[in-house]
Amino acid sequence: MYVMLNIFKLFFSTKLSEVYAFLNPSVNIMLVIPLFFFLLAFVWQVVLSFR
């Protein structure tokens, strides 16, 4: 039973990666978005401190 579940898991995970392969460029960009928010917090603090 365990082997059969592993086979299904392997099949579906490889199939999904092929199906969603066209999304790879957007996923690469999405990984940088949290860094932009982190930098935005510092920029915001700098702007507010100069008021």
WONORHU-V545514 format. One record per residue. N is the residue number from 1. SS is DSSP state (@ for helix, = for strand, . for the rest). NEAR is the number of other C-alpha atoms within 8 Angstrom. D_CENTER is the distance of its C-alpha to the mean C-alpha in Angstrom with 2 decimals. Layout:
n->(N,N)
ss->(SS,SS)
near->(NEAR,NEAR)
d_center->(D_CENTER,D_CENTER)
This chain:
n->(1,2,3,4,5,6,7,8,9,10,11,12,13,14,15,16,17,18,19,20,21,22,23,24,25,26,27,28,29,30,31,32,33,34,35,36,37,38,39,40,41,42,43,44,45,46,47,48,49,50,51)
ss->(.,@,@,@,@,@,@,@,@,@,@,@,@,@,@,@,@,@,@,.,@,@,@,@,@,@,@,@,@,@,@,@,@,@,@,@,@,@,@,@,@,@,@,@,@,@,@,@,@,.,.)
near->(4,5,6,7,8,8,8,8,8,8,8,8,8,8,8,8,8,7,7,8,7,6,7,8,7,7,8,8,8,8,7,8,8,8,7,8,8,8,8,8,8,8,8,8,8,8,8,7,6,5,4)
d_center->(32.43,29.73,29.79,29.50,26.40,24.82,25.80,24.30,21.00,20.93,22.01,19.55,16.47,17.72,18.69,15.40,13.73,16.67,16.66,13.12,13.57,14.27,10.73,9.68,10.66,8.81,5.36,6.93,8.11,5.39,4.71,8.43,9.00,9.70,12.05,13.81,14.54,15.82,18.04,19.12,20.52,22.65,23.85,24.78,26.78,28.55,29.52,30.86,32.81,34.74,36.08)
